[in-house]
Amino acid sequence: MNDRTGSRPGSDQRAATGPPAANFAARLETGRLYLRPYRVADAAWYGEMAKRNHRHLARFESGNAAFGIADEAGARVVLHSFAELAQQRTAWFLGAFLKGTDEFVAQVYVGAADPGLPRFTIGFFADGAHEGRGYVTEAVRAAVRHLFAGLGAQKVDLWCDDTNVRCRRVAERCGFRLEAHRVGDQRHPDGTISGTCVYAIFPGQSAGNLGAAPPAGPDGDLPGPGALREDSGSAQ
């Protein structure tokens, strides 16, 4: 999961000159999914989804707008704010749904971090009942392809907690390269401290031509926070 709206990636507007020239697509499709922006009319089920995923989001997504929703009225307020951001072309919140059943499986966030380049930030979370099925990877790949082909992106960033192994695996499957590892830069509500991994992908890059991924640990997981160095080549 990695959908921390309002965090550092989205607030970096150093070279921004205005919103992107084009708006995000009204619908994207993959083999199993379709992605679309939320509507205010989604408030009833979105509120239920947020409550159902509250514990699921607590560790890595406590700053997510969905995390604070308690009822349908709260969901309606949040969805109104999503619509306003989309109208301003500064951020888009997309639901990913199964074709045929319209079942919600994931959320994808796209922020216009630097419209002058343009550079975008992408984030996401999986519905807790649909983890481990590749839906997030499928949705993120579709969104990234559209950012390059439809909105002329020159760079897409993905930021995540360095202990969020699922998010890091999604990043690597989608072709993102680790640009920086900021060790010990955030404290969680339970008092534990972790770092931030900053990934990026550029036009023409894919999982097959980005070079070797970070080495796996002995159990096949990604290395722990101490195993990756700080990369001074980061633009952040």
Sequence and secondary structure as in RCSB ss.txt:
>XXXX:A:sequence
MNDRTGSRPGSDQRAATGPPAANFAARLETGRLYLRPYRVADAAWYGEMAKRNHRHLARFESGNAAFGIADEAGA
RVVLHSFAELAQQRTAWFLGAFLKGTDEFVAQVYVGAADPGLPRFTIGFFADGAHEGRGYVTEAVRAAVRHLFAG
LGAQKVDLWCDDTNVRCRRVAERCGFRLEAHRVGDQRHPDGTISGTCVYAIFPGQSAGNLGAAPPAGPDGDLPGP
GALREDSGSAQ
>XXXX:A:secstr
 B  TTSHHHH  TT  SS SS   S EE SSEEEEE  GGGHHHHHHHHHHTHHHHTTT TTSGGGG  SHHHH
HHHHHHHHHHHHHTSEEEEEEEETTT  EEEEEEEEEEETTTTEEEEEEEE GGGTTSSHHHHHHHHHHHHHHHH
S  SEEEEEEETT HHHHHHHHHTT EEEEEEEEEEE TTS EEEEEEEEE TT  TTSS       TTSS   G
GGS   TT   
